[in-house]
Amino acid sequence: MQVGDCLKKIAAVNDISGFGRCSLTAALPVISALGIECCPLPTAVLSNQTGYESFHCVDLTNDLSKFINEWKKLGVKFDGILTGYIASATQAELVSGFIDEFATENTVTVVDPVMADDGQVYGTYSKSLCAKVAHLAKKADIITPNITELCILARHSYKDLLMQSSRPDYLKTVENIARTLLVGKVKCVIVTGVRSSNCICNLLVEKDKVAVSKSEIFGGSYSGTGDIFSSIICAHAVKGTSMVYAVESATRFLEKSIRDSYREGTDRNDGVNFQKYLEMLTNE
């Protein structure tokens, strides 16, 4: 017997934080608002996301295989698989195995290669873990790196790319780097948070297509925006929406959420005030 065949399903592999409006606490409402069932596979439970001064984390690595085995017993199938923050090499291997086990030719796999930002690899990420995430990204249909992660995946110098950021052909340069990742299973690379001409750009690159979605800049970065973005992209991909529309939808949704958070003085660690804009997604 298979569980719930009617509603399309996305398996969301990520941690869950009590505060910070990120990872699964962002993915669950966003994917649900777009009419897709979000099935969380939690990698860890945190009191609050790691950007705060302190936090408590319960690592679920040792339980992941048990969760996965129970899902096998249920005979569940997924229309989409979405992966986010990976805490260890062991987790990366388990998630890779999960994709091998559950992804069919009809499953859309989206990997958000969370491992770095602003030219710096996160403190919890070793070179070997970055390599594991890069390997995981090769199993995706769609990957959503920021500029730093793009450079890691493409083995391109972040410093060299940053030096070109003021040039008029900067976005073309980013596009060319992204195209090097369109290999094998990967059909789409969406580079997020590209600063160009006083705008934040999300750059969609496919084999025969490129599109740029721009938004205003409001303050600095906020917790969870990448999780929200990749969740919208994955849900639209499962629904069969064009990626050009999906990227524009995610950009507009985040633009409004970030604008309000900036105007209200929300601390970046608290994430963005996206809840009141979920109606934008339910009406699509």
Buried (B, 14 or more C-beta within 10 A) or exposed (E): EEEEEEEBBBBBBBBBBEBBBBBBBBBBBBBBBBBBBBBBBBBBBBBBBBBBEEBEBEBBEEEBEEBBEEBEEEEBBBBBBBBBBBBBBBBBBBBBEBBEEBBEEEBBBBBBBBBBBEEEBBEEBEEEBBEBBBEBBBBBBBBBBBBBBBBBBBEBEBEEBBEEBEEEEBBEBBBEBBBBBBEEEBBBBBBBBBEBEEEBBBBBBBEEEBBBBBBEEBEEBBBBBBBBBBBBBBBBBBBEBEBBEBBBBBBBBBBBBBBBBBEEEBEBBBBBBBEEBBEBBEEB
